[in-house]
Amino acid sequence: MKIKTLDELRKIREEHSNQVRLREHGEVTGDKIEILIGMATCGISSGARETLNTFVNLLSSERMDNVKVVPVGCIGYCHSEPTVQVNIPGQRPVLYGNVKENKVREILEKHIKGGKPVESLILHVDFERA
């Protein structure tokens, strides 16, 4: 993509500022809930594609426009694939492991709708930077 004006550059900066804040401060801002699904080779071989499709289908059928599903590369927890990270604005990210398609509805109902993470699926990691 060729950037032609300073305004175009500012727009790109604004669009990506939430991701930068997440990396730097460990807190999600903005108005959309993000569900990141690890789609590297290990994730796909463990069922991440089915997990992603289940999230998309359930969110679509329930018309939840405030949630976006984002396929990402390696999240770094191959031993717990498929991995899913839930980013809710104003809260710290929650990383789930072993999220097969049969666990998607539970995460959607309890965490996304109900606000309470599913403790049995959480991978306890520290999002602080060294």
Phi, psi and omega per residue, in radians:
M1 nan 2.250 3.138
K2 -1.676 2.189 3.126
I3 -1.642 2.165 -3.034
K4 -1.831 -0.431 -3.093
T5 -2.338 2.856 3.086
L6 -1.153 -0.587 3.101
D7 -1.119 -0.672 3.089
E8 -1.107 -0.712 3.119
L9 -1.136 -0.732 3.101
R10 -1.078 -0.704 3.137
K11 -1.105 -0.751 3.107
I12 -1.090 -0.741 3.130
R13 -1.062 -0.801 -3.139
E14 -1.084 -0.738 -3.126
E15 -1.101 -0.511 -3.069
H16 -1.816 0.014 -3.088
S17 -1.125 -0.579 3.125
N18 -1.117 -0.714 3.122
Q19 -1.148 -0.641 3.114
V20 -1.153 -0.767 3.114
R21 -1.080 -0.680 3.108
L22 -1.059 -0.811 -3.132
R23 -1.156 -0.681 -3.058
E24 -1.431 -0.621 -3.000
H25 -2.063 -0.160 3.100
G26 1.250 0.332 3.117
E27 -2.263 2.455 -3.101
V28 -1.596 2.333 3.056
T29 -2.107 3.038 -3.117
G30 1.836 -2.892 -3.080
D31 -2.116 -0.073 -3.131
K32 -1.865 2.471 2.981
I33 -1.415 2.366 3.100
E34 -1.972 2.382 3.019
I35 -2.050 1.908 -3.138
L36 -1.659 2.270 -3.117
I37 -2.119 2.134 -3.140
G38 -1.167 2.016 -3.073
M39 -2.060 0.571 3.007
A40 -1.314 3.100 -3.077
T41 -0.964 -0.769 -3.107
C42 -1.151 -0.647 3.104
G43 -1.160 -0.811 -3.134
I44 -1.088 -0.735 -3.132
S45 -1.195 -0.339 3.126
S46 -1.645 -0.066 3.085
G47 1.971 0.251 -3.108
A48 -1.087 -0.593 3.139
R49 -1.096 -0.747 3.116
E50 -1.163 -0.673 3.089
T51 -1.080 -0.836 3.121
L52 -1.033 -0.841 -3.130
N53 -1.074 -0.647 3.125
T54 -1.163 -0.768 3.074
F55 -1.011 -0.884 -3.100
V56 -1.027 -0.805 -3.106
N57 -1.143 -0.755 3.131
L58 -1.160 -0.770 3.136
L59 -1.100 -0.684 3.126
S60 -1.172 -0.789 -3.110
S61 -1.161 -0.484 3.130
E62 -1.686 0.062 3.102
R63 0.909 0.839 3.124
M64 -1.606 1.526 -3.068
D65 -1.324 -0.225 -3.111
N66 -1.536 0.135 -3.120
V67 -2.160 2.315 3.038
K68 -2.141 2.470 3.131
V69 -1.756 2.214 -3.061
V70 -2.138 1.960 3.025
P71 -1.289 2.267 -3.140
V72 -2.189 3.017 3.092
G73 -1.366 -2.544 -3.084
C74 -1.165 2.224 3.062
I75 -1.577 -0.359 3.024
G76 1.825 0.189 -3.124
Y77 -2.207 1.075 -3.052
C78 -0.979 -0.532 -3.120
H79 -1.206 -0.205 -3.063
S80 -2.188 0.478 -3.123
E81 -1.259 2.647 -0.127
P82 -1.223 2.439 3.118
T83 -1.852 2.507 -3.111
V84 -2.384 2.260 3.061
Q85 -1.944 2.238 3.128
V86 -1.857 2.117 3.120
N87 -1.959 1.938 3.097
I88 -1.908 2.242 -3.111
P89 -0.905 2.339 3.127
G90 1.475 -0.029 -3.120
Q91 -2.183 2.823 3.050
R92 -1.295 2.599 3.105
P93 -1.096 2.637 3.052
V94 -2.100 2.232 -3.133
L95 -1.868 2.170 3.125
Y96 -1.880 2.571 3.092
G97 -2.133 2.745 3.131
N98 0.990 0.778 -3.103
V99 -1.584 1.484 3.032
K100 -1.325 2.900 -3.067
E101 -1.023 -0.451 -3.137
N102 -1.320 -0.126 3.115
K103 -1.755 -0.155 -3.042
V104 -1.091 -0.826 -3.108
R105 -1.046 -0.675 3.138
E106 -1.089 -0.773 3.105
I107 -1.118 -0.745 -3.136
L108 -1.086 -0.847 -3.081
E109 -1.230 -0.875 -3.030
K110 -1.366 -0.782 -3.031
H111 -1.596 -0.985 -3.052
I112 -1.153 -0.823 -3.126
K113 -1.499 -0.759 -3.013
G114 -1.585 -0.253 3.096
G115 1.416 0.094 -3.135
K116 -2.039 2.006 3.121
P117 -1.016 2.667 3.124
V118 -1.492 1.691 -3.008
E119 -0.976 -0.667 -3.064
S120 -1.165 -0.280 -3.119
L121 -1.869 -0.127 -3.042
I122 -1.233 2.359 2.933
L123 -1.667 2.026 -3.085
H124 -1.410 1.853 -3.139
V125 -2.261 2.786 3.133
D126 -1.813 2.121 -3.126
F127 -1.526 0.048 3.133
E128 -1.243 2.539 3.088
R129 -1.590 2.572 3.120
A130 -1.295 nan nan
